[in-house]
Amino acid sequence: MEKQRYERPLIQKLENNMPNKFGTRTESAPMTHIDDVAVKDLMDKYGSPLFVISEKTIRTNIRKARKAFETRYPKVQFAWSYKTNYLDAVCRTFHQEGSWAEVVSGFEFDKALNNKVDGSKIIFNGPDKTEDDIKKAISNNALIHIDHLDELYSIQEIAGEMKKKARVAIRVNMDTGIYPMWDRFGFNYENGQAWDALNKIMRSEVMVLEGLHTHIGTFMLSPNAYAVAAGKLADLAIGVKDKYQHEIRYIDMGGGFASKNSLKGTYLPGSDMNPSIDEFAEAIASTLINSNFPPDKLPLLILETGRALIDDAAHLLGTVISNKRLSDGRRTTIIDVGVNILFTSFWYDHKITPAQPFTQYTENTVVYGPLCMNIDVIRDNINLPLLNKDDHIVIQSVGAYNMTQWMQFITLRPPIVMIDPEGEVHVIREKENLDRLLEFENVPEHLKDFTL
Ligand SMILES: *Cc1c(COP(=O)(O)O)cnc(C)c1O
């Protein structure tokens, strides 16, 4: 007979379906399937941990977002924010749904070109565009969103040398009532920097002012901040028309809408509290329509929504390594998912659901990752049913920023699969391996041999 695992007993109060401040326990069902594919089968086949992306959810999200804006405003264009998740399969899903590409580096620009996005449908943001990046953007007819005056002068010079007009917009930062203000990017509205840049562009022979851009922050919880920002961009656009008889083609409101995740330290869960896309759409569209644009001259409205469209489309599956007690008796569960692949655990309280049936008994638990680092905490306090070694868990809504900000540290990064709308599973990024990683390393000749 197999020897049973033994843990010294500890007397601790267990909660038996006790109501908490939101009513009775909400996470009473295990998450055994994702889009009808069994979590257990996925783990058996691809190992643990494993990122799982639902193509169906991505498509539903972008269609819902488009509908929210298109029912309120006549001309709308989404551009997928590459840095939020630049896996080619994810980007191409958005491109198939009609989204342009929004990139913030030469690398991302190349990735968009490689995904066959026409250069004129690539929006190039960010403070770090090299001269080569600018040349590439101009020759591809991309939309260059200028961040600072040094960049403006570089574009002026490079476009002059190339004898080709650069299609530009400026990024504008402004007081929207949200503090701290994101005023390190772009030109300020209130102190006149924005007008300064606009005048320079309008007087230039080699730049065409196509639009105005802002990106007021990320995980914004206030639709009203977008109304304020849209109003200020509309003022600038109408000012340019009055002064130069030049019509701006688009207003780009950036990204930043909150997803339904819960920020650490918030009292109510994000699913109850965070505004819906409709609320953001209403704030932006009604401001633009109510501004002084003639009704037949409304600019195209561009949105660079990232996290709100992808967060809930991805889950991270993991496995329990061990349970133990801290010195003060608190229950801890160690899982094979560390903060190096789940960056967002630093600011979200990610929902964690067991992937198999479990007891009704729960206990407050600290969930640790596998790294030899004290900061490797996935949840510092979560009410979880009692899990055993080798049980599987599903960490929900991890689609934004984790698969781009992750790092290879102590462990190799896990594979990523995507479930297509027919329920077929595709590996869209392979599990890392030592050989591939070593391809980047060189050992100098004199360090090759040693005796111990
Ligand atoms: C990061 C970024 C976005 C996307 O932001 P989300 O918060 O993911 O919606 C959009 N535009 C710009 C300029 C960005 O830097």
The ligand as an SDF file (V2000), in Angstrom:
LIG
                    3D

 15 15  0  0  0  0  0  0  0  0999 V2000
    0.3740   51.0520  -23.9320 C   0  0  0  0  0  0  0  0  0  0  0  0
   -0.3060   51.9560  -24.8680 C   0  0  0  0  0  0  0  0  0  0  0  0
   -1.6060   51.6950  -25.3110 C   0  0  0  0  0  0  0  0  0  0  0  0
   -2.4520   50.5490  -24.7690 C   0  0  0  0  0  0  0  0  0  0  0  0
   -2.7870   50.8020  -23.4370 O   0  0  0  0  0  0  0  0  0  0  0  0
   -3.7990   49.8420  -22.6270 P   0  0  0  0  0  0  0  0  0  0  0  0
   -3.7330   50.3750  -21.2340 O   0  0  0  0  0  0  0  0  0  0  0  0
   -3.2480   48.4550  -22.7140 O   0  0  0  0  0  0  0  0  0  0  0  0
   -5.1340   49.9620  -23.2290 O   0  0  0  0  0  0  0  0  0  0  0  0
   -2.1520   52.5460  -26.2530 C   0  0  0  0  0  0  0  0  0  0  0  0
   -1.4690   53.6080  -26.7100 N   0  0  0  0  0  0  0  0  0  0  0  0
   -0.2080   53.9080  -26.2920 C   0  0  0  0  0  0  0  0  0  0  0  0
    0.4890   55.0870  -26.8360 C   0  0  0  0  0  0  0  0  0  0  0  0
    0.4110   53.0940  -25.3510 C   0  0  0  0  0  0  0  0  0  0  0  0
    1.6370   53.4030  -24.9330 O   0  0  0  0  0  0  0  0  0  0  0  0
  1  2  1  0
  2  3  1  0
  2 14  2  0
  3  4  1  0
  3 10  2  0
  4  5  1  0
  5  6  1  0
  6  7  2  0
  6  8  1  0
  6  9  1  0
 10 11  1  0
 11 12  2  0
 12 13  1  0
 12 14  1  0
 14 15  1  0
M  END
$$$$
